[in-house]
C-alpha cells in the first residue's frame, strides 16, 4: 500500500480504487507532521514527495487503498473518498466508514 500512496503523491493524481465510485473533496490545510500523525493513528500509509505528501487508508474495510488525502504546503488538502461520504476533516476522510 505504501508504494501506491507514493505513486499517487509523486504523480499528483488520485485514482478510485477497485472501480468504486469516488469523489474528490477539498479539506483544510494540514501540515505534513499532522497528516503523518493522523495517518499512523488510523493505520494508513504516509508518503512524502518533494512537493506533496499524502496518506492512504483502507477506509472501506477491505484490502487496498480506498481513501487518499494529498496535500501541498500552505494549500488546502484534497481527499478522494468512496461512496456518499462527505468528510469535513482529514481525519474523517481517512477513517473507516460505517458499515451498512
N, CA, C and O of each residue as an XYZ file, in Angstrom:
400
protein
N       0.827     -1.179      0.000
C       0.000      0.000      0.000
C       0.872      1.244      0.000
O       0.510      2.238     -0.629
N       2.005      1.222      0.681
C       2.885      2.390      0.746
C       3.320      2.814     -0.649
O       3.378      4.009     -0.941
N       3.628      1.849     -1.518
C       4.070      2.206     -2.870
C       2.937      2.844     -3.668
O       3.194      3.713     -4.501
N       1.699      2.438     -3.436
C       0.556      3.044     -4.117
C       0.412      4.503     -3.711
O       0.217      5.372     -4.561
N       0.508      4.771     -2.418
C       0.395      6.146     -1.943
C       1.545      6.973     -2.491
O       1.337      8.111     -2.911
N       2.752      6.424     -2.495
C       3.907      7.148     -3.036
C       3.687      7.476     -4.505
O       4.018      8.577     -4.946
N       3.143      6.554     -5.256
C       2.877      6.779     -6.667
C       1.843      7.888     -6.851
O       2.009      8.755     -7.709
N       0.783      7.864     -6.052
C      -0.251      8.889     -6.146
C       0.286     10.259     -5.764
O      -0.036     11.258     -6.408
N       1.105     10.311     -4.714
C       1.678     11.587     -4.281
C       2.649     12.111     -5.326
O       2.605     13.291     -5.675
N       3.519     11.256     -5.827
C       4.522     11.683     -6.807
C       3.864     12.148     -8.102
O       4.298     13.123     -8.715
N       2.831     11.453     -8.503
C       2.156     11.804     -9.742
C       1.168     12.940     -9.591
O       0.736     13.528    -10.582
N       0.807     13.252     -8.360
C      -0.135     14.331     -8.127
C      -1.540     14.002     -8.590
O      -2.345     14.901     -8.834
N      -1.839     12.712     -8.712
C      -3.160     12.315     -9.164
C      -3.812     11.418     -8.140
O      -3.141     10.802     -7.312
N      -5.115     11.351     -8.203
C      -5.882     10.467     -7.339
C      -6.714      9.572     -8.231
O      -7.298     10.028     -9.214
N      -6.766      8.289     -7.884
C      -7.497      7.350     -8.701
C      -8.435      6.535     -7.813
O      -8.058      6.169     -6.700
N      -9.656      6.243     -8.287
C     -10.535      5.395     -7.490
C      -9.981      3.980     -7.394
O      -9.439      3.451     -8.364
N     -10.117      3.380     -6.243
C      -9.631      2.021     -6.026
C     -10.741      1.019     -6.325
O     -11.885      1.201     -5.910
N     -10.396     -0.012     -7.030
C     -11.324     -1.103     -7.263
C     -12.585     -0.710     -7.999
O     -13.600     -1.394     -7.866
N     -12.563      0.368     -8.775
C     -13.737      0.751     -9.537
C     -14.840      1.360     -8.693
O     -15.935      1.605     -9.199
N     -14.580      1.607     -7.425
C     -15.602      2.185     -6.563
C     -15.889      3.611     -6.992
O     -15.001      4.308     -7.483
N     -17.113      4.041     -6.810
C     -17.448      5.423     -7.095
C     -16.740      6.289     -6.059
O     -16.905      6.091     -4.856
N     -15.966      7.233     -6.526
C     -15.200      8.068     -5.615
C     -15.491      9.523     -5.921
O     -15.906      9.870     -7.027
N     -15.265     10.377     -4.919
C     -15.455     11.800     -5.124
C     -14.300     12.547     -4.500
O     -13.756     12.130     -3.477
N     -13.929     13.647     -5.115
C     -12.861     14.492     -4.598
C     -13.455     15.561     -3.697
O     -14.474     16.171     -4.019
N     -12.808     15.774     -2.574
C     -13.270     16.759     -1.599
C     -12.106     17.675     -1.231
O     -10.980     17.204     -1.065
N     -12.361     18.962     -1.103
C     -11.353     19.902     -0.610
C     -11.480     19.952      0.903
O     -12.579     20.066      1.446
N     -10.338     19.864      1.575
C     -10.301     19.861      3.031
C      -9.341     20.941      3.517
O      -8.560     21.472      2.726
N      -9.387     21.274      4.805
C      -8.493     22.316      5.332
C      -7.020     21.962      5.168
O      -6.649     20.795      5.038
N      -6.177     23.024      5.177
C      -4.729     22.831      5.130
C      -4.296     21.964      6.305
O      -4.794     22.115      7.420
N      -3.372     21.063      6.044
C      -2.816     20.191      7.080
C      -1.339     20.022      6.785
O      -0.962     19.654      5.672
N      -0.495     20.293      7.784
C       0.944     20.157      7.520
C       1.344     18.685      7.526
O       0.591     17.826      7.985
N       2.535     18.410      7.013
C       2.993     17.026      6.841
C       3.062     16.268      8.164
O       2.680     15.099      8.226
N       3.542     16.916      9.219
C       3.661     16.234     10.515
C       2.291     15.844     11.058
O       2.126     14.742     11.581
N       1.311     16.732     10.939
C      -0.039     16.430     11.436
C      -0.679     15.311     10.618
O      -1.320     14.421     11.176
N      -0.506     15.352      9.293
C      -1.075     14.296      8.452
C      -0.416     12.956      8.751
O      -1.096     11.931      8.809
N       0.888     12.955      8.939
C       1.586     11.714      9.246
C       1.095     11.131     10.574
O       0.912      9.919     10.686
N       0.885     11.976     11.565
C       0.397     11.510     12.874
C      -0.992     10.887     12.737
O      -1.233      9.791     13.242
N      -1.916     11.591     12.049
C      -3.267     11.059     11.843
C      -3.211      9.745     11.079
O      -3.900      8.785     11.423
N      -2.391      9.712     10.049
C      -2.277      8.537      9.203
C      -1.805      7.323     10.004
O      -2.347      6.226      9.869
N      -0.795      7.536     10.834
C      -0.256      6.457     11.665
C      -1.302      5.965     12.653
O      -1.460      4.759     12.841
N      -2.019      6.892     13.290
C      -3.037      6.517     14.277
C      -4.160      5.698     13.644
O      -4.700      4.793     14.280
N      -4.513      6.008     12.400
C      -5.600      5.303     11.722
C      -5.118      3.994     11.097
O      -5.930      3.133     10.759
N      -3.800      3.841     10.943
C      -3.255      2.629     10.339
C      -3.066      2.742      8.845
O      -3.025      1.733      8.141
N      -2.949      3.967      8.353
C      -2.753      4.191      6.926
C      -1.287      4.194      6.547
O      -0.412      3.923      7.370
N      -1.033      4.507      5.280
C       0.328      4.574      4.756
C       0.615      6.020      4.359
O      -0.061      6.575      3.492
N       1.615      6.628      4.991
C       2.005      8.007      4.722
C       3.169      8.019      3.746
O       4.053      7.164      3.809
N       3.167      8.986      2.851
C       4.261      9.145      1.905
C       4.492     10.629      1.679
O       3.547     11.417      1.664
N       5.760     11.009      1.503
C       6.081     12.411      1.269
C       7.024     12.530      0.085
O       8.056     11.862      0.031
N       6.663     13.385     -0.861
C       7.496     13.664     -2.022
C       8.102     15.046     -1.889
O       8.082     15.633     -0.807
N       8.633     15.567     -2.969
C       9.279     16.875     -2.920
C       8.277     18.017     -2.809
O       8.579     19.028     -2.176
N       7.095     17.886     -3.404
C       6.124     18.973     -3.387
C       4.801     18.592     -2.731
O       4.001     19.474     -2.420
N       4.551     17.312     -2.516
C       3.272     16.847     -1.964
C       3.523     15.768     -0.929
O       4.580     15.137     -0.905
N       2.548     15.573     -0.088
C       2.571     14.487      0.879
C       1.153     13.958      1.001
O       0.191     14.674      0.720
N       1.022     12.703      1.421
C      -0.305     12.126      1.461
C      -0.409     10.897      2.333
O       0.583     10.377      2.843
N      -1.641     10.449      2.488
C      -1.950      9.261      3.278
C      -3.048      8.494      2.571
O      -3.980      9.088      2.030
N      -2.941      7.180      2.575
C      -3.978      6.309      2.038
C      -4.390      5.309      3.091
O      -3.552      4.787      3.826
N      -5.684      5.040      3.167
C      -6.194      4.074      4.143
C      -7.172      3.116      3.487
O      -7.698      3.379      2.406
N      -7.401      2.011      4.157
C      -8.402      1.030      3.742
C      -9.735      1.413      4.387
O     -10.278      0.650      5.186
N     -10.259      2.584      4.045
C     -11.450      3.087      4.726
C     -12.712      2.302      4.402
O     -13.719      2.433      5.098
N     -12.671      1.500      3.368
C     -13.831      0.674      3.028
C     -13.871     -0.596      3.866
O     -14.905     -1.257      3.958
N     -12.737     -0.931      4.477
C     -12.699     -2.105      5.332
C     -12.062     -3.322      4.698
O     -11.836     -4.318      5.386
N     -11.765     -3.276      3.408
C     -11.127     -4.395      2.737
C      -9.702     -4.039      2.363
O      -9.205     -2.972      2.720
N      -9.063     -4.919      1.659
C      -7.681     -4.686      1.243
C      -7.618     -3.620      0.157
O      -8.536     -3.494     -0.654
N      -6.548     -2.866      0.146
C      -6.354     -1.825     -0.864
C      -6.569     -0.436     -0.290
O      -7.186     -0.285      0.765
N      -6.072      0.562     -0.966
C      -6.229      1.939     -0.513
C      -7.505      2.501     -1.107
O      -7.576      2.755     -2.310
N      -8.507      2.696     -0.276
C      -9.801      3.174     -0.733
C      -9.983      4.676     -0.544
O     -10.774      5.283     -1.267
N      -9.285      5.291      0.395
C      -9.382      6.727      0.640
C      -7.977      7.311      0.680
O      -7.085      6.761      1.326
N      -7.788      8.417     -0.011
C      -6.478      9.045     -0.107
C      -6.634     10.544      0.140
O      -7.552     11.179     -0.379
N      -5.724     11.097      0.939
C      -5.645     12.538      1.149
C      -4.256     12.977      0.716
O      -3.257     12.414      1.164
N      -4.187     13.980     -0.152
C      -2.900     14.549     -0.551
C      -2.926     16.045     -0.270
O      -3.967     16.695     -0.365
N      -1.753     16.576      0.080
C      -1.651     17.984      0.450
C      -0.384     18.586     -0.138
O       0.581     17.885     -0.443
N      -0.415     19.888     -0.287
C       0.758     20.679     -0.620
C       0.908     21.695      0.507
O      -0.094     22.128      1.076
N       2.135     22.084      0.840
C       2.327     23.061      1.908
C       1.526     24.344      1.642
O       1.516     24.862      0.525
N       0.863     24.839      2.676
C       0.110     26.101      2.644
C      -1.026     26.138      1.630
O      -1.414     27.212      1.168
N      -1.562     24.968      1.282
C      -2.718     24.896      0.400
C      -3.722     23.919      0.993
O      -3.340     23.050      1.777
N      -5.006     24.042      0.635
C      -5.976     23.060      1.116
C      -5.617     21.658      0.630
O      -5.042     21.493     -0.445
N      -5.956     20.670      1.419
C      -5.731     19.278      1.031
C      -6.868     18.824      0.119
O      -7.930     19.444      0.068
N      -6.623     17.739     -0.593
C      -7.633     17.134     -1.453
C      -7.777     15.688     -1.008
O      -6.788     14.971     -0.857
N      -9.014     15.271     -0.800
C      -9.286     13.892     -0.409
C     -10.107     13.221     -1.485
O     -10.974     13.840     -2.101
N      -9.828     11.958     -1.703
C     -10.683     11.157     -2.555
C     -11.283     10.088     -1.663
O     -10.572      9.260     -1.093
N     -12.605     10.120     -1.552
C     -13.311      9.202     -0.665
C     -14.314      8.399     -1.477
O     -14.679      8.776     -2.591
N     -14.748      7.302     -0.910
C     -15.639      6.394     -1.614
C     -17.098      6.679     -1.283
O     -17.413      7.246     -0.237
N     -17.959      6.288     -2.170
C     -19.390      6.344     -1.945
C     -19.928      7.732     -1.645
O     -19.464      8.727     -2.202
N     -20.897      7.788     -0.771
C     -21.566      9.032     -0.432
C     -20.978      9.747      0.759
O     -21.635     10.608      1.343
N     -19.761      9.415      1.134
C     -19.139     10.061      2.301
C     -18.926     11.541      2.033
O     -18.625     11.939      0.908
N     -19.084     12.361      3.079
C     -18.856     13.805      2.979
C     -18.055     14.272      4.182
O     -18.603     14.914      5.078
N     -16.783     13.964      4.215
C     -15.962     14.344      5.369
C     -15.723     15.853      5.411
O     -15.675     16.524      4.380
N     -15.577     16.364      6.634
C     -15.281     17.785      6.831
C     -13.870     17.992      7.367
O     -13.433     19.124      7.568
N     -13.166     16.892      7.595
C     -11.794     16.972      8.101
C     -10.967     15.857      7.469
O     -11.504     14.906      6.901
N      -9.665     15.999      7.581
C      -8.758     14.973      7.062
C      -8.979     13.663      7.810
O      -9.015     12.598      7.193
N      -9.126     13.726      9.119
C      -9.334     12.513      9.917
C     -10.603     11.783      9.486
O     -10.607     10.555      9.399
N     -11.678     12.520      9.214
C     -12.922     11.887      8.764
C     -12.754     11.238      7.394
O     -13.332     10.184      7.129
N     -11.968     11.862      6.529
C     -11.755     11.321      5.186
C     -10.992      9.995      5.224
O     -11.226      9.118      4.392
N     -10.091      9.852      6.177
C      -9.242      8.664      6.250
C      -9.814      7.552      7.113
O      -9.420      6.394      6.972
N     -10.732      7.886      8.001
C     -11.282      6.906      8.947
C     -12.175      5.887      8.240
O     -12.756      6.178      7.195
N     -12.277      4.693      8.819
C     -13.176      3.690      8.246
C     -14.619      4.190      8.248
O     -15.067      4.816      9.208
N     -15.337      3.908      7.166
C     -16.744      4.287      7.078
C     -17.604      3.348      7.892
O     -17.175      2.257      8.269
N     -18.826      3.785      8.160
C     -19.763      2.941      8.890
C     -20.273      1.845      7.971
O     -20.575      2.086      6.802
N     -20.365      0.635      8.514
C     -20.882     -0.488      7.744
C     -22.402     -0.408      7.705
O     -23.049     -0.118      8.711
N     -22.958     -0.669      6.535
C     -24.421     -0.582      6.373
C     -25.038     -1.924      6.408
O     -26.257     -2.047      6.288
